[in-house]
């Protein structure tokens, strides 16, 4: 897939342990959600979780961004609920 459109999303957490929990929560979705028009890459560097969404067109990019922000939000809500 040629993906001329992309965005890079970064979230920083209070601790590396929190960032690791968020990353582990959404990592399984990386291979399950990718389609013909979008891809996503996930990484973590200490307290930061970085997500890059790439797409063949802007409509697919918007949909991909919405999907990944929602998944990250659910993971964050679940983490807060554990405290």
Backbone as ProteinMPNN parsed JSONL, in Angstrom:
{"seq_chain_A": "XXXXXXXXXXXXXXXXXXXXXXXXXXXXXXXXXXXXXXXXXXXXXXXXXXXXXXXXXXXXXXXXXXXXXXXXXXXXXXXXXXX", "coords_chain_A": {"N_chain_A": [[0.846, -1.18, 0.0], [0.606, 2.138, -0.895], [1.014, 4.948, 0.985], [0.313, 8.071, 1.071], [-0.532, 9.885, 2.946], [-0.208, 10.725, 6.355], [-0.181, 10.668, 9.959], [1.268, 11.515, 13.083], [0.96, 10.518, 16.324], [1.483, 11.306, 19.675], [1.605, 10.419, 23.063], [2.218, 11.27, 26.388], [2.899, 9.813, 29.501], [2.54, 9.549, 33.116], [4.371, 7.743, 34.09], [6.789, 5.248, 33.065], [5.772, 2.724, 33.403], [2.996, 3.094, 33.194], [2.849, 3.941, 30.518], [3.785, 1.628, 29.272], [1.726, -0.156, 29.931], [-0.415, 0.96, 28.495], [0.572, 0.734, 25.883], [0.786, -2.086, 25.661], [-1.871, -2.72, 25.85], [-3.031, -1.801, 23.473], [-1.449, -2.815, 21.433], [-2.084, -5.505, 20.392], [-4.087, -4.929, 18.577], [-2.952, -3.821, 16.338], [-2.245, -5.546, 14.123], [-4.733, -6.644, 13.657], [-6.549, -4.648, 12.884], [-5.634, -3.26, 10.652], [-6.159, -2.348, 7.267], [-6.935, -2.316, 3.723], [-6.543, 0.306, 3.128], [-5.408, 1.689, 5.255], [-2.72, 1.812, 7.649], [-0.971, 1.155, 10.709], [1.541, 2.06, 13.047], [3.122, 1.315, 16.091], [4.843, 2.456, 18.928], [7.011, 2.693, 21.817], [8.679, 4.821, 24.027], [10.151, 5.03, 26.848], [8.253, 7.021, 28.853], [6.556, 7.723, 26.854], [4.111, 7.005, 24.389], [3.935, 6.244, 21.07], [2.231, 6.641, 18.055], [1.747, 6.005, 14.705], [-0.268, 6.708, 12.036], [-1.064, 5.786, 8.818], [-2.347, 6.379, 5.541], [-4.067, 5.786, 2.424], [-5.77, 7.722, 1.506], [-7.452, 10.785, 2.494], [-9.913, 10.442, 3.806], [-9.771, 7.818, 4.76], [-7.573, 8.186, 6.436], [-8.62, 9.918, 8.415], [-10.572, 8.215, 9.518], [-8.921, 6.171, 10.471], [-7.373, 7.574, 12.377], [-9.402, 8.305, 14.191], [-10.204, 5.74, 15.054], [-7.836, 4.745, 16.333], [-7.358, 6.698, 18.294], [-9.631, 6.345, 19.831], [-9.26, 3.681, 20.741], [-6.916, 4.046, 22.241], [-7.9, 5.809, 24.163], [-9.78, 4.197, 25.501], [-8.035, 2.321, 26.611], [-6.619, 4.019, 28.327], [-8.7, 4.84, 30.044], [-9.297, 2.38, 31.225], [-6.92, 1.917, 32.586], [-6.895, 3.983, 34.46], [-9.1, 3.234, 35.93], [-8.08, 1.066, 37.274], [-6.553, 2.015, 39.331]], "CA_chain_A": [[0.0, 0.0, 0.0], [1.271, 3.431, -0.882], [0.259, 5.785, 1.92], [0.852, 9.433, 1.009], [-1.028, 10.689, 4.073], [0.047, 10.114, 7.659], [-0.109, 11.521, 11.144], [2.028, 10.926, 14.182], [0.326, 10.858, 17.598], [2.323, 10.983, 20.824], [1.028, 10.676, 24.383], [3.193, 11.078, 27.456], [2.238, 9.393, 30.731], [3.247, 9.872, 34.357], [5.457, 6.79, 34.336], [7.048, 4.267, 32.015], [4.863, 1.597, 33.64], [1.708, 3.457, 32.594], [3.014, 3.914, 29.061], [3.894, 0.213, 28.898], [0.377, -0.749, 30.033], [-1.197, 1.461, 27.358], [1.106, 0.094, 24.668], [0.409, -3.512, 25.66], [-3.318, -2.821, 25.658], [-3.451, -1.563, 22.09], [-0.587, -3.514, 20.456], [-2.724, -6.613, 19.666], [-4.986, -4.43, 17.536], [-2.198, -3.349, 15.178], [-2.4, -6.466, 12.99], [-6.134, -6.988, 13.447], [-7.354, -3.553, 12.346], [-5.127, -2.739, 9.384], [-6.95, -2.699, 6.091], [-6.331, -2.027, 2.433], [-6.312, 1.743, 2.968], [-4.707, 2.272, 6.397], [-1.803, 1.015, 8.457], [-0.578, 1.848, 11.937], [2.756, 1.605, 13.732], [3.072, 1.665, 17.502], [6.117, 2.366, 19.614], [7.059, 3.297, 23.153], [9.994, 5.286, 24.443], [9.997, 5.478, 28.229], [6.908, 7.445, 29.243], [5.818, 8.113, 25.648], [3.572, 6.039, 23.443], [3.881, 6.903, 19.774], [1.408, 5.927, 17.096], [1.722, 6.612, 13.383], [-1.342, 6.194, 11.194], [-0.841, 6.138, 7.419], [-3.501, 6.008, 4.727], [-4.016, 6.103, 1.003], [-6.582, 8.912, 1.243], [-7.75, 11.536, 3.715], [-11.067, 9.854, 4.507], [-9.238, 6.661, 5.492], [-6.719, 8.7, 7.501], [-9.498, 10.382, 9.494], [-11.164, 7.038, 10.154], [-7.857, 5.509, 11.221], [-7.061, 8.393, 13.555], [-10.513, 8.148, 15.144], [-10.133, 4.388, 15.618], [-6.704, 4.596, 17.25], [-7.566, 7.56, 19.463], [-10.646, 5.687, 20.659], [-8.628, 2.547, 21.417], [-6.003, 4.57, 23.262], [-8.742, 6.357, 25.221], [-10.327, 3.078, 26.276], [-6.922, 1.787, 27.408], [-6.353, 4.982, 29.393], [-9.794, 4.746, 31.006], [-9.14, 1.133, 31.965], [-5.78, 2.079, 33.464], [-7.328, 4.845, 35.573], [-10.023, 2.427, 36.72], [-7.328, 0.096, 38.061], [-5.868, 2.67, 40.441]], "C_chain_A": [[0.891, 1.243, 0.0], [0.422, 4.375, -0.055], [0.834, 7.203, 1.922], [0.432, 10.324, 2.173], [-0.696, 9.968, 5.374], [0.016, 11.165, 8.757], [0.611, 10.751, 12.238], [1.421, 11.434, 15.485], [1.23, 10.415, 18.742], [1.579, 11.332, 22.102], [2.099, 10.386, 25.421], [2.441, 10.823, 28.76], [3.113, 9.702, 31.94], [4.424, 8.945, 34.621], [5.628, 5.872, 33.133], [6.121, 3.064, 32.172], [3.482, 1.871, 33.051], [1.783, 3.394, 31.074], [3.074, 2.474, 28.554], [2.519, -0.46, 28.931], [-0.503, -0.303, 28.864], [-0.737, 0.785, 26.078], [0.665, -1.36, 24.575], [-1.089, -3.699, 25.432], [-3.721, -2.676, 24.197], [-2.61, -2.296, 21.039], [-1.289, -4.661, 19.734], [-3.617, -6.158, 18.515], [-4.252, -4.03, 16.258], [-2.414, -4.26, 13.971], [-3.861, -6.766, 12.673], [-6.922, -5.903, 12.715], [-6.886, -3.076, 10.977], [-5.97, -3.241, 8.22], [-6.193, -2.383, 4.825], [-5.919, -0.56, 2.317], [-5.554, 2.381, 4.122], [-3.754, 1.274, 7.035], [-1.471, 1.829, 9.703], [0.7, 1.22, 12.47], [2.697, 2.138, 15.158], [4.456, 1.503, 18.101], [6.034, 3.005, 20.986], [8.499, 3.652, 23.457], [9.84, 5.852, 25.851], [8.554, 5.776, 28.56], [6.03, 7.831, 28.053], [5.341, 6.903, 24.868], [3.368, 6.792, 22.136], [3.134, 6.02, 18.786], [1.435, 6.697, 15.784], [0.648, 5.918, 12.568], [-1.072, 6.693, 9.778], [-2.017, 5.636, 6.594], [-3.322, 6.445, 3.283], [-4.803, 7.351, 0.659], [-6.977, 9.555, 2.564], [-8.944, 10.989, 4.486], [-10.607, 8.658, 5.343], [-8.338, 7.113, 6.64], [-7.56, 9.165, 8.689], [-10.111, 9.207, 10.239], [-10.124, 6.301, 11.003], [-7.487, 6.259, 12.485], [-8.147, 8.23, 14.607], [-10.466, 6.784, 15.826], [-9.042, 4.289, 16.67], [-6.817, 5.505, 18.462], [-8.612, 6.964, 20.399], [-10.038, 4.516, 21.424], [-7.68, 3.009, 22.513], [-6.802, 5.138, 24.436], [-9.341, 5.279, 26.108], [-9.242, 2.478, 27.167], [-6.601, 2.716, 28.573], [-7.437, 4.937, 30.461], [-9.68, 3.487, 31.851], [-7.983, 1.238, 32.954], [-6.154, 2.92, 34.682], [-8.261, 4.079, 36.502], [-9.323, 1.437, 37.623], [-6.704, 0.713, 39.296], [-6.603, 2.516, 41.741]], "O_chain_A": [[1.813, 1.364, 0.807], [-0.754, 4.583, -0.353], [1.745, 7.5, 2.695], [0.99, 11.406, 2.359], [-0.876, 8.755, 5.485], [0.164, 12.363, 8.519], [0.567, 9.523, 12.307], [1.373, 12.641, 15.722], [1.689, 9.273, 18.768], [0.993, 12.409, 22.214], [2.801, 9.378, 25.34], [1.478, 11.518, 29.083], [4.28, 10.068, 31.799], [5.373, 9.328, 35.305], [4.733, 5.739, 32.298], [5.729, 2.451, 31.179], [2.866, 0.977, 32.472], [0.887, 2.858, 30.422], [2.48, 2.146, 27.527], [2.195, -1.25, 28.044], [-1.253, -1.107, 28.309], [-1.554, 0.32, 25.283], [0.22, -1.809, 23.519], [-1.52, -4.715, 24.886], [-4.644, -3.346, 23.733], [-3.014, -2.386, 19.88], [-1.101, -4.788, 18.524], [-3.872, -6.922, 17.585], [-4.875, -3.912, 15.203], [-2.74, -3.769, 12.891], [-4.188, -7.107, 11.536], [-7.87, -6.216, 11.996], [-7.686, -2.533, 10.215], [-6.424, -4.385, 8.193], [-4.975, -2.205, 4.836], [-5.054, -0.216, 1.511], [-5.094, 3.515, 3.99], [-3.955, 0.061, 6.969], [-1.669, 3.044, 9.737], [0.913, 0.013, 12.359], [2.275, 3.269, 15.395], [5.156, 0.532, 17.817], [5.108, 3.76, 21.281], [9.418, 2.882, 23.18], [9.448, 7.005, 26.028], [7.716, 4.875, 28.55], [4.878, 8.224, 28.238], [6.059, 5.916, 24.707], [2.717, 7.836, 22.097], [3.374, 4.816, 18.695], [1.176, 7.9, 15.757], [0.652, 4.696, 12.425], [-0.874, 7.89, 9.566], [-2.609, 4.602, 6.901], [-2.539, 7.342, 2.97], [-4.545, 7.982, -0.366], [-6.851, 8.943, 3.625], [-8.969, 11.073, 5.714], [-11.008, 8.51, 6.498], [-8.337, 6.494, 7.704], [-7.249, 8.843, 9.836], [-10.16, 9.212, 11.469], [-10.416, 5.862, 12.116], [-7.307, 5.656, 13.543], [-7.848, 8.038, 15.786], [-10.666, 6.684, 17.036], [-9.286, 3.807, 17.776], [-6.408, 5.119, 19.556], [-8.491, 7.069, 21.62], [-10.273, 4.372, 22.624], [-7.648, 2.423, 23.596], [-6.411, 4.959, 25.589], [-9.402, 5.433, 27.328], [-9.49, 2.164, 28.331], [-6.339, 2.253, 29.684], [-7.135, 4.991, 31.653], [-9.936, 3.518, 33.055], [-8.066, 0.695, 34.056], [-5.767, 2.599, 35.805], [-8.216, 4.255, 37.719], [-9.888, 1.004, 38.628], [-6.355, -0.01, 40.229], [-6.148, 3.015, 42.771]]}, "name": "protein", "num_of_chains": 1, "seq": "XXXXXXXXXXXXXXXXXXXXXXXXXXXXXXXXXXXXXXXXXXXXXXXXXXXXXXXXXXXXXXXXXXXXXXXXXXXXXXXXXXX"}
